Amino acid sequence: MTAEGFELGLDSFGEVATDGDRVLSDAETVRLLVEEARLAESSGLDVFSVGEHYREGHNDSATPVLLAAIASATERIRLGTSVTVLSTNDPVRLYQEFSTLDAVSEGRAQIVLGRASATESFPLFGYDLADYERLFEEKLDLFMRLQREESVTWSGTVRSPLVEQRLHPRMRPGGIPTWIGVGGSPNSVVRAARYGLPLMLAIIGGRPQRFAGHVELYLHALQESGHPVRPIGQHSLGLVADTDEEAVETWWRYWQPVVADLAAERGFYAPDRERYEAEIAHGALFVGSPETVARKIATVARDLRLSRFDLKYDIMRLPREARARTIELLGREVAPRVRRLLRMEPAHV
């Protein structure tokens, strides 16, 4: 990783925004994402990624369609997924969707594959959570073979076999950039290394540096598998505003009810102001002025040997003006500061 090569991007889960006192409709939110991707490109950001969720208030369930719309509205920015739930997607269809996206965007498509922390897609598409590991392992094997081989013969337990199958439209040779998203499982880290795929660390709570052991495990497993060093990225939540005070107050107002609902649903602590401010100071919330956020990104980039950082900038009912300001400041002020800080003190090697 070099300072000049360090990438900054945005992640969206398609969460509904507000415009004044009015909550945008689902359709308006979808169109807003296209506008925000355009703004991200004009602000100098490297990647715009959209997730895959099936919950009220999220509008990212048809990610390849949305990314294709964004491709037609942009020229340079790379287009990817903050997570694609491979376990409940068909690898053949996924290959066709993303080979089409890559063609439409003239080679800008990429993808982050995950097992899913939100599991609504399993009952929705008729999958059994008891098959959680087997579904991902077999489908990853097939998806990577489809990308890396001209003609594929494959059989497994989770879908019908293929015999000398060659899909169209063809992807570029070797396939598109494919990352493995990891939320904390060492087995997932080793799996990414076994396939020689880049690692995306989803760090949404606690000190990011606690993932240093995962980075060491990944680098060791890459070496053991005979693969060269691959990129490591981080996905975290946050907001950038003109001042620290504005950012902290704005994010608290919209983040607190979302996390309170998740706490009740999943059985963890309800957020309080003290813990919130601790997450900003030392944890995984990247909330503040451009200088504050840039220094925090540069620190974790050195500590975790990152070559990419993606900010998940939308959260339920966050005003569209705050979303736009985050995008502008991240691209025009945070990104140059991060690269300057990394030139002054490079990341660990």
N, C-alpha and C positions, 0 to 999 in steps of 0.2 A: 504494500500500500504506500502510495506517495500522497503528499498534500494535494498536488494537482489532480490526481486520479480519484481523490475521495469524493464519493457521490452522496448527494442529499436528495431525498424524495419525500413524497406525501403518500399516506395511506388513508383511504376512506372506506367506511362501512355503509355508505349510503344513508346516513342518519338524517332524519328530517331536520330542516333548518327553520328559523323564524325570520320574518320580515316585518319589523315593527312588532305589533301585538298579534300578528297573524302567523299561524303555523302553516308552512307550505304544504301543498298536497304531495302525494307520492310522485306524480308526474312532474310537478314543478321541481322537486328535489332531484330527480333524474336529470332534468335539463340543467339545473344548477351545477351538477357535477361536471358536465361538459364545459360550462363556462369556467369553472374553477381549474380544470385541467389546462384550458387555454391560458388562464392567468398564471398558472404554475410555469408553463413554458416561457411566457414573456418575462417572468421574474427570474429566469435562469436556473430553475431546478432541473434535476436530471431524470427523475422517474415519477410517474403518477400511477398509483396502484389502487385497485378496488377489491374489496373482500368478497365473501360469499356467506350470506346469512339468511335466515328464514324466520325473522322475528318482527313483531309489530314495530313500525318506525324505521326499519331498515329497508333499503331499496337497491340492494346489490345482489339479488338472487340470479340475475341473468348477466353475469359479469362479462363474458365475451361479446355480447351484443352491445353493452355499454361501452366497452373499450373500443369496439369498432366505430361507434359514433364519435368517440373522442379522437380516434385516429384520423377521421375525416376533417376534424376541426383543428388539428395541430400538424406540425411538420417535423419537429426534432425530438421532443420529449419521449423517453421510452415508456412503454405501457405494460403494466403487469398486474399481478394480483397480490394483495396483502395476505390472502390465504385462499387456496382452492381446495375444497374438501374432496380429495381424491377418493376416499373410501366410498363415497356415495355418488361418484361420477363414473361414467364408463370411459375407460382409457382410450378406446377407439374414437368415441365421439369427441372427447377432449382433444385428442390429436387433431382431428379435423377442424374443430373450432379455432384452435390456436394456430394451426397452419394457415387457415384463412385470415385470421387477424394479422399474422405476420406478413402475409402477402399484401393485405390492404394497407398496412402501416409502413410498408417498405422496410421490413426487417427490424421493427422496434418492439416486438412482442417478447415478453418473458413471463415466468410463472413461479409462484411460491406454492408448494404442495404441503398440506398438513393433514393430520388425522382428525382434527376438529376438537375444540374445547366446548363449543356450543353444538349440541348434538341433535338439533331439530330435524336435520336432513335425514337422519336414519329412519324414523317412522314415516316421514313424509314420502320417501322413495322406497319404502318397503324393506329396509335392511335391519338386521338384528344387531344391537349393540354388543351382544356376546361375541360377534365376529370382528370386533373393532380392530384388533391387530392383524388378523389374517387378511381382511379386506384391503388394508393399506399395503401390506407387504406384497401381496400378489399383484395388485393393480399398479404399484410402483414399478415392479419388475416388467410388466407388460408395457407401461407407458414409456419407460426408458428404452426398451428394445424397439418399440415403434419409432422412436426418434433416432436411434443410433444404427438401425439396420434397414437395408433397402427392402427386404422381404422377410416377414416374420411368421414363424410357425411356433405356436405357444399353446399350452394347455394348463389349466388350473382348476380350482374348486369354486371360484366366485363368478365365473361367466363362461360362456361357450368358448370352445377352442378356436384357434385360427390356424389355417394351413396355407403357407406361402402367400400371405396377405400383403399386398402393397397398397397403401392408402393414398388418397388424393384429396385436396391438392398436397403436393409434397412439401415438407418443411425444407428449410435450408440444410445442407449437409451437417450432420451432427445434432440437429435439432435446435430449439431455442434455449436461451439461458433458463435453467431450471434449478430453483433453490428448494431446500427442505426447511420448512418452518418448525422450530423447536420451542416448546414452552417450558422445558425443564427435564425431559426424559433423557438420561444418558444413552438409552438404547436408540433413540432417534438420532442422537449425535453420531453414534457409530454407524448407523444405517446411511446417513448422508455421506460419511467418509467412504464407506464401502462402495458406493456408487460414484464417488468422485464428484459430488455435487456441492455447490456453495451452501453455506449454513446461514439461516436467518433466525436470530434469537428474538423471540417475542418476550420482551421484559416489560411487564405491566405493573410490577410492584416490588418493593424492596430495593436494596442497593444493586445496581447493575453489576458491580464487581464480583458479586457472588457467583456469576456465571464464568468467572475466570477458569475454574476447573473444567467446565464444559469445553472451553476453547482449547485448553491443553489436551483434553481427551480427543477432541476432533483432529488437532494437528498430528497427534501421535497415531491415531487410527488412519489418517490419510497416508502417512509414511508407511505404516504396516501394510496397507492395501496397495502400495506402489503408485499412488497418485501424487501429483504435484500439489503445492499449497493452493488452496482455493479461497475465494473471497468469503469474508464473514461480515454479516450485517446485523443491525439491531432495529427492531420495531418497538417504539414506545409512544405514549400519549403525551399531548401537551398543547400549549397555546403560546404564541408570541404576540406581545403588544408593545406599545411605545415605552411603557414603564413597567417595572416589576409590580408595582401596586395594582395597576390596571389589569395586568395579566392574572395575578393571583386572585383578585376579587371576581373577575369574569369567569374564570375556569371553575372556581368553587361553586358559583351559583348554578352551573349546569352539570358539573361532574358529580356533586354531592347527591342529588336525587337519583341519578343513574346507578351509582355504586350502592346507595342504600337499598334500591330495589334488588340488585344482584346479591347483596348480602343476605337479604331475607330469603331469596330463592335458593342460594347455594350454601347458606349456613356459615358465613364468615363474618368478621366484625363489621358493624356499621361504621361509616366514616365519621370522624370528628375533626374539628379544625386543627387540633394539635398534630394528629397523625398526618393530616393533609399537608401541613406546612413542613413536616419532617420528610415526607415523600418528595417535596419540591427541593428541599435543602440537600438531601442525601440519597433519595430514592429514585424511582423510575418515572416521575412526572417532570417533563421538560417545559416548565412554565416560567415565563419571565420576559424581560427585555431582550433585544437581540444580543447584547453583550453577555448577559447571564446565561442564556440558552447556548450561545456559541461556546462559552467556556466549559459548560457542562458536557456538551457533545464532544469537544476536543479531548476532555479528560477521559471519558469512557472509550473514545476511539483509541487512545493510547493503551489504556488498561486492558481492553478486550481485543486489541489488534484488528479493529474494524476497518473496512474499506467502504462501508456504506451505512448511512443512518436514515431511517424513514420515520417521519413524524405522523402519527395518527391524529389528525387535526379536527375531525368532526366529532361532535358528541350531541346527543339528543337535544334538539331545540336551541342549539347555539345560534345566535343571530348571524345572518349571512355576512354582515359587515365585519364581525369578529373573525369569521372564517377567512374572508378575503384578506384582511390585514395580516393574519398569520401567514398566509401564502406569500404575500408580497415581502414581508419582513424576512421570512425564512430564506427566500431566494436572493433578495437584493442586499441584505445586511448580515444575516447569520452565516450563510454559506461562505462568503469571502472571509469573514472573521475566522471561521473554523479552519479554513485552508491556511490562513496566515499563522494561526496558532500552531498548526501541525508542522509548518515549515520551521518555526522557531524551535519546536521540540517534537521530533518525529515520533510516530507510534513505535512501540516495542516490536522487535523482530525476533 
